[in-house]
Amino acid sequence: MLTLQQIKENPQLIIERLAVKGFDANEPINNVLALDNDRRKLQLQNDTLAAQLNKLAASIGALMKQGQKEEAENAKAEVAKIKEEQKTIADQLAVAEDAIRDILLSVPNVPCDMVPKGTSAADNVVEKDGGIIPDLPADALPHWDLCKKYNIIDFDLGVKITGAGFPVYIGKGARLQRALIQFFLNKASDAGYLEIQPPYVVNEASGYGTGQLPDKEGQMYLVNEDKLYLIPTAEVPVTNIYRDVIIPESELPKKNCAYSACFRREAGSYGKDVRGLNRLHQFDKVEIVRIERPEDSYAALEEMKNHVQGLLEELGLPWHILRLCGGDMSFTSAITFDFEVYSAAQKRWLEVSSVSNFETYQANRLKCRYRGADKKTRLCHTLNGSALALPRIMAALLENNQTPQGIVVPECLRPYTGFDIID
């Protein structure tokens, strides 16, 4: 969340930048400032009372020594009265601080200057592209038909066992899925990311730390009895490793990668865009997470983008990078780049990765700080990216590589699959 100091330094700039996300920040920002003004007045009253209390406490002993018991008793009564006033002020301070925090939790992150204005995906900017879109024959099959033809993913069986959006991977389909996971993890390890195997459920504090709560409760699966949430991405448990941690500056950056299953309710999603692997309730993903000094985070963001681009190039998929406009960005992000691959049979672009810099927004929630050589603590910048999400990668690989003989496996995956064609 935004810090109070950020808002106090330039509230009008915060309001103007949040308008790029389509968020009207006038009321919440002005309310925060008013509450902070009230809080500071209360704190001043409390400090004044504390000074009076100290003075009275010192006088009581002197009065008792002088035999002035009545005056001492009066001073004690005044002490009791001041303590009651302090308790009232403490309660009022707690109310004001809770109100400020509640408002700050409801305000999205401020987009950085590079974020273009816009209200929807139509306003996103294509930054870069690469790869060759294959020229498939007119009778080319979409991936859901290919999965049935070669018996590699069974969507109906997933419906039987669990429900729509929980496919069952079979035989070479399961091995290809596992090959992609291992390939992505190995590439991340080669790039200096330390592998983490995180839990698949998190507590409320973790959800608040990375910004899933209180914004996305309706999109997360909740284990009611234990008040635990199934993770929507490995970003949540991995970033929360650094919650309430002060990192020595010499240990930055922190670079982690993790494979996990991801669980998303995707409430409200329907239509052609959810067919097959296009949108699932459970899917696999390899995530990369970085904790950086603020002055290094945008260079780190470029490095992460280059890493994801390299994966897509090795897989031989046509790709482009989108710089998301304000209206299409997440609640917590300061800037996001989406990677999409072209699905030749569906004739559409499919998102396979988002790479984001959150600047200090998550770190403030997490209390993730670093201590510099001057011994001062400062908020870190947090970043993450999909490297990569598997379902749409799998969809594009199956569709783009189909031939009359079968589906050709990219060369970089063959050491992991043990086969070069699905037939």
BELKA-V862039 format. One record per residue. N is the residue number from 1. RES is the residue in one small letter. D_FIRST is the distance of its C-alpha to the first C-alpha in Angstrom with 1 decimal. Layout:
# BELKA-V862039
((N	RES	D_FIRST) (N	RES	D_FIRST))
This chain:
# BELKA-V862039
((1	m	0.0) (2	l	3.8) (3	t	6.4) (4	l	9.3) (5	q	11.6) (6	q	10.3) (7	i	11.0) (8	k	14.2) (9	e	15.5) (10	n	15.8) (11	p	14.7) (12	q	17.3) (13	l	16.1) (14	i	12.6) (15	i	14.6) (16	e	17.0) (17	r	14.8) (18	l	13.0) (19	a	16.6) (20	v	17.2) (21	k	15.2) (22	g	17.3) (23	f	14.7) (24	d	16.2) (25	a	13.6) (26	n	16.5) (27	e	16.6) (28	p	13.1) (29	i	12.7) (30	n	16.2) (31	n	15.8) (32	v	13.0) (33	l	15.5) (34	a	18.3) (35	l	16.9) (36	d	16.1) (37	n	19.7) (38	d	21.1) (39	r	19.3) (40	r	20.8) (41	k	24.2) (42	l	24.2) (43	q	23.4) (44	l	26.3) (45	q	28.6) (46	n	27.7) (47	d	28.5) (48	t	31.7) (49	l	32.7) (50	a	32.1) (51	a	34.4) (52	q	37.0) (53	l	36.8) (54	n	37.5) (55	k	40.4) (56	l	41.9) (57	a	41.5) (58	a	43.4) (59	s	46.1) (60	i	46.8) (61	g	48.4) (62	a	50.5) (63	l	51.7) (64	m	52.7) (65	k	54.6) (66	q	56.4) (67	g	57.4) (68	q	55.5) (69	k	54.4) (70	e	53.9) (71	e	51.6) (72	a	49.7) (73	e	49.3) (74	n	48.1) (75	a	45.5) (76	k	44.4) (77	a	44.1) (78	e	42.0) (79	v	39.7) (80	a	39.3) (81	k	38.5) (82	i	35.8) (83	k	34.2) (84	e	34.1) (85	e	32.4) (86	q	29.9) (87	k	29.1) (88	t	28.7) (89	i	26.3) (90	a	24.3) (91	d	24.0) (92	q	22.9) (93	l	20.3) (94	a	18.9) (95	v	18.9) (96	a	17.1) (97	e	14.4) (98	d	13.9) (99	a	14.0) (100	i	11.3) (101	r	8.9) (102	d	10.3) (103	i	9.7) (104	l	6.1) (105	l	5.9) (106	s	8.4) (107	v	7.2) (108	p	7.2) (109	n	6.6) (110	v	9.5) (111	p	12.5) (112	c	14.6) (113	d	18.1) (114	m	19.8) (115	v	18.5) (116	p	21.4) (117	k	21.5) (118	g	22.5) (119	t	22.2) (120	s	23.3) (121	a	24.5) (122	a	27.6) (123	d	25.7) (124	n	24.5) (125	v	26.4) (126	v	28.6) (127	e	28.1) (128	k	30.8) (129	d	33.2) (130	g	35.8) (131	g	38.3) (132	i	41.1) (133	i	41.0) (134	p	44.0) (135	d	46.7) (136	l	47.3) (137	p	50.4) (138	a	50.3) (139	d	50.7) (140	a	47.6) (141	l	45.8) (142	p	42.1) (143	h	40.6) (144	w	41.0) (145	d	44.7) (146	l	44.9) (147	c	43.3) (148	k	46.0) (149	k	48.8) (150	y	48.1) (151	n	46.8) (152	i	43.6) (153	i	40.9) (154	d	41.9) (155	f	39.6) (156	d	42.1) (157	l	42.3) (158	g	38.5) (159	v	38.9) (160	k	41.7) (161	i	39.9) (162	t	36.4) (163	g	35.8) (164	a	35.0) (165	g	32.4) (166	f	33.5) (167	p	36.2) (168	v	38.7) (169	y	39.4) (170	i	43.0) (171	g	45.2) (172	k	44.5) (173	g	41.4) (174	a	40.0) (175	r	41.2) (176	l	39.6) (177	q	36.3) (178	r	36.6) (179	a	37.8) (180	l	34.7) (181	i	32.4) (182	q	34.6) (183	f	34.9) (184	f	31.1) (185	l	30.6) (186	n	33.5) (187	k	32.2) (188	a	28.8) (189	s	30.7) (190	d	32.9) (191	a	30.0) (192	g	28.9) (193	y	26.4) (194	l	26.9) (195	e	27.4) (196	i	25.7) (197	q	26.9) (198	p	24.1) (199	p	24.4) (200	y	24.2) (201	v	22.7) (202	v	19.5) (203	n	18.6) (204	e	15.9) (205	a	13.9) (206	s	13.9) (207	g	12.9) (208	y	9.8) (209	g	9.2) (210	t	9.4) (211	g	8.1) (212	q	11.7) (213	l	11.4) (214	p	11.4) (215	d	11.9) (216	k	14.9) (217	e	17.0) (218	g	20.0) (219	q	20.0) (220	m	20.1) (221	y	23.3) (222	l	23.2) (223	v	25.8) (224	n	26.4) (225	e	28.6) (226	d	26.2) (227	k	22.8) (228	l	22.0) (229	y	20.7) (230	l	22.4) (231	i	20.3) (232	p	19.7) (233	t	19.5) (234	a	20.1) (235	e	16.7) (236	v	15.4) (237	p	18.0) (238	v	18.4) (239	t	14.9) (240	n	14.8) (241	i	17.9) (242	y	15.9) (243	r	13.8) (244	d	14.8) (245	v	16.9) (246	i	18.0) (247	i	19.7) (248	p	22.7) (249	e	22.4) (250	s	25.7) (251	e	24.4) (252	l	21.9) (253	p	21.4) (254	k	21.0) (255	k	22.3) (256	n	22.5) (257	c	24.0) (258	a	24.6) (259	y	26.7) (260	s	25.9) (261	a	26.9) (262	c	24.1) (263	f	24.2) (264	r	23.0) (265	r	24.5) (266	e	24.3) (267	a	25.1) (268	g	26.8) (269	s	27.9) (270	y	31.7) (271	g	34.4) (272	k	35.6) (273	d	32.2) (274	v	32.0) (275	r	35.5) (276	g	36.3) (277	l	33.5) (278	n	31.5) (279	r	29.0) (280	l	29.2) (281	h	27.7) (282	q	28.3) (283	f	28.4) (284	d	28.3) (285	k	26.0) (286	v	25.7) (287	e	22.2) (288	i	21.5) (289	v	18.4) (290	r	18.0) (291	i	16.3) (292	e	17.2) (293	r	17.5) (294	p	15.7) (295	e	19.2) (296	d	20.3) (297	s	17.6) (298	y	19.2) (299	a	22.6) (300	a	21.2) (301	l	20.0) (302	e	23.6) (303	e	25.1) (304	m	23.2) (305	k	24.5) (306	n	27.9) (307	h	27.9) (308	v	27.3) (309	q	29.8) (310	g	32.3) (311	l	32.1) (312	l	32.9) (313	e	35.7) (314	e	37.2) (315	l	37.1) (316	g	39.0) (317	l	36.7) (318	p	36.3) (319	w	32.7) (320	h	30.5) (321	i	27.1) (322	l	25.0) (323	r	22.3) (324	l	20.3) (325	c	20.1) (326	g	17.1) (327	g	18.4) (328	d	18.8) (329	m	15.5) (330	s	13.0) (331	f	9.9) (332	t	7.8) (333	s	10.4) (334	a	11.2) (335	i	14.8) (336	t	16.9) (337	f	20.6) (338	d	22.5) (339	f	25.9) (340	e	28.6) (341	v	32.1) (342	y	35.1) (343	s	36.8) (344	a	40.4) (345	a	41.9) (346	q	39.2) (347	k	39.1) (348	r	35.4) (349	w	32.3) (350	l	30.2) (351	e	26.6) (352	v	26.6) (353	s	23.5) (354	s	20.1) (355	v	19.0) (356	s	15.5) (357	n	13.6) (358	f	9.8) (359	e	10.2) (360	t	7.8) (361	y	4.6) (362	q	6.3) (363	a	8.1) (364	n	5.9) (365	r	5.8) (366	l	9.3) (367	k	10.5) (368	c	12.2) (369	r	14.1) (370	y	17.5) (371	r	20.4) (372	g	22.4) (373	a	26.1) (374	d	25.6) (375	k	24.2) (376	k	20.9) (377	t	17.7) (378	r	14.9) (379	l	11.7) (380	c	12.9) (381	h	12.2) (382	t	12.3) (383	l	14.6) (384	n	16.6) (385	g	19.5) (386	s	22.3) (387	a	25.5) (388	l	26.7) (389	a	26.5) (390	l	30.1) (391	p	31.2) (392	r	31.4) (393	i	32.5) (394	m	35.3) (395	a	36.1) (396	a	36.5) (397	l	38.5) (398	l	40.9) (399	e	41.4) (400	n	41.7) (401	n	44.0) (402	q	46.4) (403	t	50.1) (404	p	53.4) (405	q	53.6) (406	g	50.2) (407	i	46.5) (408	v	46.4) (409	v	43.9) (410	p	42.2) (411	e	44.0) (412	c	40.9) (413	l	40.6) (414	r	44.2) (415	p	44.2) (416	y	41.7) (417	t	43.4) (418	g	47.0) (419	f	48.0) (420	d	47.9) (421	i	48.5) (422	i	47.7) (423	d	51.0))
